[in-house]
Amino acid sequence: MNKRGHVLNAILLSIGLGYVFEPSGGVETFRTIAEVSIPIVLGALFPDVDTAFGRHRKTLHNLLVLGVVAAYPIYFDNLQFVWMGVLTHYVLDVMGSRRGIALFYPVLDTEYNLPFGVPVSSRKADTVTVVVTAVELAVAAIVVFEVPQQLARMGLAAVGVSL
């Protein structure tokens, strides 16, 4: 996707995550949107810095870079949502574009994508961006709301307690 698509994805994702993290719809929801929006937008734009140096969709579009960015909040207590922006950038490039990204660079140059992406310059790029964002938000909602309940059930079942 192009920079416009990544910004659109990050803004829509920030709004959606604000409601996922704080579903009340009140002031706290809007505070949460404000809290996550800047780091997610920064993270969503960061991988395309490799257009200025290195090899685009390789140098900063891989799991090593995602790991470094995800580990950043362990050592520093700011920008804890930047990794989400980077991850959603990768998801959008893999799911939304025909070219894909080199997830395992510098070990492998192979670029991975899914068969239903569109060219970056396509008129359908914005529509695909919105669809991919909806999928990302659905996954986030499942992780936030369902996974903890399933883990709790499994933990209780492991000690012989039924719900």
C-alpha positions as CSV (number, residue, x, y, z in Angstrom):
1,M,0.0,0.0,0.0
2,N,1.0,3.6,-0.4
3,K,1.6,6.1,2.4
4,R,-2.0,7.4,2.2
5,G,-3.3,3.8,2.7
6,H,-1.0,3.3,5.7
7,V,-2.2,6.6,7.3
8,L,-5.8,5.7,6.6
9,N,-5.3,2.3,8.1
10,A,-3.6,3.7,11.2
11,I,-6.3,6.4,11.8
12,L,-9.2,3.9,11.4
13,L,-7.3,1.4,13.6
14,S,-6.7,4.0,16.3
15,I,-10.4,4.9,16.4
16,G,-11.4,1.2,16.4
17,L,-8.9,0.3,19.1
18,G,-10.0,3.2,21.2
19,Y,-13.5,1.6,21.3
20,V,-12.0,-2.0,21.8
21,F,-9.9,-0.9,24.7
22,E,-12.5,1.5,26.2
23,P,-15.9,0.6,24.8
24,S,-17.9,3.1,26.9
25,G,-18.1,5.7,24.1
26,G,-17.4,8.5,26.6
27,V,-14.5,10.8,27.4
28,E,-12.3,7.8,28.3
29,T,-12.8,6.3,24.9
30,F,-11.7,9.5,23.2
31,R,-8.8,9.8,25.6
32,T,-7.8,6.2,24.6
33,I,-8.1,7.1,20.9
34,A,-5.8,10.1,21.5
35,E,-3.3,7.9,23.5
36,V,-2.9,5.2,20.8
37,S,-3.2,7.3,17.7
38,I,0.2,9.0,17.5
39,P,2.2,5.9,18.3
40,I,0.2,3.8,15.9
41,V,0.5,6.3,13.1
42,L,4.3,6.7,13.7
43,G,4.6,2.9,13.7
44,A,2.5,2.6,10.5
45,L,4.8,5.0,8.7
46,F,8.1,3.8,10.1
47,P,8.7,0.8,7.8
48,D,8.5,3.0,4.7
49,V,11.6,4.9,5.8
50,D,13.4,2.2,3.9
51,T,12.4,4.0,0.7
52,A,15.2,6.5,1.5
53,F,17.8,3.8,2.2
54,G,18.3,0.1,1.9
55,R,15.8,-2.0,0.0
56,H,12.1,-1.2,0.2
57,R,9.9,-3.9,1.6
58,K,12.9,-5.6,2.9
59,T,15.2,-3.5,5.1
60,L,12.4,-2.4,7.5
61,H,9.6,-4.8,6.5
62,N,10.7,-7.9,8.4
63,L,10.2,-9.7,11.7
64,L,13.5,-8.6,13.1
65,V,12.5,-5.0,13.0
66,L,9.1,-5.8,14.4
67,G,10.8,-7.6,17.3
68,V,13.1,-4.7,18.1
69,V,10.1,-2.2,18.0
70,A,8.0,-4.6,20.1
71,A,10.8,-4.9,22.7
72,Y,11.3,-1.1,22.9
73,P,8.7,-0.6,25.7
74,I,10.4,-3.2,27.9
75,Y,13.4,-0.9,28.2
76,F,11.6,2.5,27.8
77,D,8.2,3.4,29.0
78,N,6.9,5.4,26.1
79,L,5.5,4.7,22.6
80,Q,4.2,1.2,23.7
81,F,1.8,1.2,20.7
82,V,4.4,1.8,18.0
83,W,4.7,-1.9,17.4
84,M,1.0,-2.1,16.6
85,G,1.5,0.5,13.8
86,V,4.5,-1.5,12.5
87,L,2.5,-4.8,12.6
88,T,-0.5,-3.3,10.9
89,H,1.8,-1.8,8.2
90,Y,3.1,-5.4,7.6
91,V,-0.4,-6.9,7.6
92,L,-1.6,-4.2,5.1
93,D,1.4,-4.9,2.8
94,V,0.9,-8.7,3.0
95,M,-2.9,-8.8,2.7
96,G,-3.5,-5.7,0.6
97,S,-0.8,-5.5,-2.0
98,R,0.3,-7.8,-4.7
99,R,4.0,-7.4,-3.9
100,G,4.1,-8.4,-0.2
101,I,7.1,-8.1,2.1
102,A,10.3,-9.9,2.9
103,L,9.3,-11.1,6.4
104,F,12.5,-13.1,7.0
105,Y,15.0,-10.5,5.5
106,P,18.0,-10.4,5.8
107,V,18.0,-14.3,5.9
108,L,15.7,-14.7,3.0
109,D,14.8,-12.2,0.2
110,T,11.5,-13.9,-0.6
111,E,8.6,-11.6,-0.4
112,Y,5.3,-13.0,1.0
113,N,1.8,-11.9,0.1
114,L,-1.7,-13.2,-0.2
115,P,-3.3,-13.9,-3.6
116,F,-6.0,-11.2,-3.3
117,G,-4.0,-8.0,-3.0
118,V,-4.1,-5.1,-5.4
119,P,-1.4,-3.0,-7.0
120,V,-0.4,0.0,-4.8
121,S,-1.7,2.4,-7.5
122,S,-5.1,0.6,-7.9
123,R,-8.4,2.6,-7.5
124,K,-9.4,-0.3,-5.2
125,A,-6.5,0.3,-2.8
126,D,-8.5,2.4,-0.3
127,T,-11.3,-0.1,-0.3
128,V,-8.9,-2.9,0.4
129,T,-7.3,-0.8,3.1
130,V,-10.6,-0.4,4.9
131,V,-11.4,-4.2,4.6
132,V,-8.0,-5.1,6.0
133,T,-8.4,-2.6,8.8
134,A,-11.8,-4.2,9.7
135,V,-10.1,-7.6,9.8
136,E,-7.4,-6.3,12.0
137,L,-10.0,-4.7,14.4
138,A,-11.9,-8.0,14.5
139,V,-8.7,-9.9,15.5
140,A,-7.9,-7.2,18.1
141,A,-11.4,-7.5,19.6
142,I,-11.1,-11.3,19.8
143,V,-7.7,-11.0,21.5
144,V,-9.0,-8.4,24.0
145,F,-12.4,-9.9,24.8
146,E,-12.3,-13.7,24.0
147,V,-8.7,-14.8,24.6
148,P,-8.6,-13.9,28.3
149,Q,-11.9,-15.7,28.9
150,Q,-10.7,-18.8,27.1
151,L,-7.4,-18.8,29.0
152,A,-9.3,-18.4,32.3
153,R,-11.6,-21.3,31.4
154,M,-8.6,-23.5,30.5
155,G,-6.8,-22.5,33.7
156,L,-9.8,-23.3,35.8
157,A,-10.4,-26.6,33.9
158,A,-6.8,-27.6,34.5
159,V,-7.4,-27.4,38.3
160,G,-10.7,-29.2,38.1
161,V,-13.1,-26.2,38.3
162,S,-16.0,-26.0,35.9
163,L,-17.8,-22.8,35.0
